[in-house]
Amino acid sequence: MQVNVQQNALQQSSRPGALRALRTRRLRLASHVCASSSSSQAPAGEKVAGASSGEGEGGRFDARAFRRSLNRTGRYVRQTTNDPASLSLMEDHGVGYSSVGLVARMRTGDLTFELGDVSVKLAKSYGFCWGVERAVQMAYEARKAYPGRQLHITNEIIHNPSVNNRLKEMHVKFIEDRGEGLGKDFSEVQEGDVVILPAFGASVQEMRLLNEKKVQIVDTTCPWVSKVWNTVDFQARKDHTSIIHGKWAHEETVATASFAGNYVIVKDLKEANYVSDYILNGGSKAEFLSKFSKAVSDDFDPDTMLERVGVANQTTMLKGETEAIGKLFEKTMLTKFGPASLKDHFLVMDTICDATQERQDAMYELVGRQDSPEEAVDMILVVGGYNSSNTSHLQEIAEEYGIPSFWLDSAARIGPGNSVEFKTMTHELKRIDGNWLPEGKIRVGVTSGASTPDRVVEDILDKIFELKVPGFEGVEKLKEEQRVSSEH
């Protein structure tokens, strides 16, 4: 299912009413993905005594059936209500799409803006995706729908500090990981409380615990993440080990692994090649298990559990690398078992998130014009949370092309004066003191991760203009007639 039609429509509209209409269409699309994904069969998992709503064949726990059973509890919400007051508050807080600011102005035109010595070029696809917006909207609606009840969230709603700080201001308690392998502390969660599951989901173990506590669950999991869960479910039912391209500690991958049967998580092509070589040539079982000690299912045996494999991915990983890993294991199983038996030993389904793919494609287009004097940029601003996987990959693309690139999570990283603190793709925190922006004209390319509200981008660009444009007093907001004309 493609969502780029929705993105194109959004780029042509900035009027608040039109934005709400587009929101409704996107969220209907999300609901369709939810509904269509619920029909997949679930994998066999661990045995759980007395789990009446999750029993599968042979008495084994069926994670997918358990998740479906939550709908019958009367304490499970997975849809938005499009509450006008909640949508209005999101706009006031700047945790959604810009309707009147600089990003909206660029979106209504040719994605460029010029003021004084500064020219800005916005990537064609950037910022909030519909899955992220849906999650934030559901969290805001939960606060409105359950007045007087304590709200919790099992992790950051999305990987953006400004949005998470807003939820804390609204008295949503974040369930913290205690570290040192102790896991999260759910002791403060009481019967009747409301618990929000974030956009990248929660493990099935957490869902079971919350169900036992008889809390109201508001599940904001992105439907594209649920699609990956269905994929590993299907692979397990076919007795295939899931090779998951992702980061073993990332919340989304933790959740995905909980819905899988046997699995091994590879973070990059190098680790994938190691697994491929083991499949073809064998090796030290002890070394394999040591290397992937935190990235394999319980009692994993690489000598017996890599005869049939399927590939899935964390939705925010680099698209090209996920595709390369899929091709690698297809070739591996083809080499080992031959063409006639390939279909019995290898499964692959497209689990690359459209929003992630579109932002990466747009970034490649932005940086790929450096040979054109009219379109080359002097620097790139990559805006997004420092724990955002999809944002890190946008930074990686800019660095790959050798363009000075600055990954910023907020406008507070700029200053005092002409200084900046930023991160690189390796998450190294760096600082330039006093001579960051050069004198004279500069052309700045801008993109933002899928968890980044437009307001954060606008605040950062305001800082750039303050440094480069004497007497800067802000970018004029779009007038009503300009916002209306942008729909045509």
Summary of the structure (lengths in Angstrom):
residues: 488
radius of gyration: 23.4
end to end distance: 25.8
largest distance: 73.4
contacts: 1634
relative contact order: 0.14
helix: 44%
strand: 15%
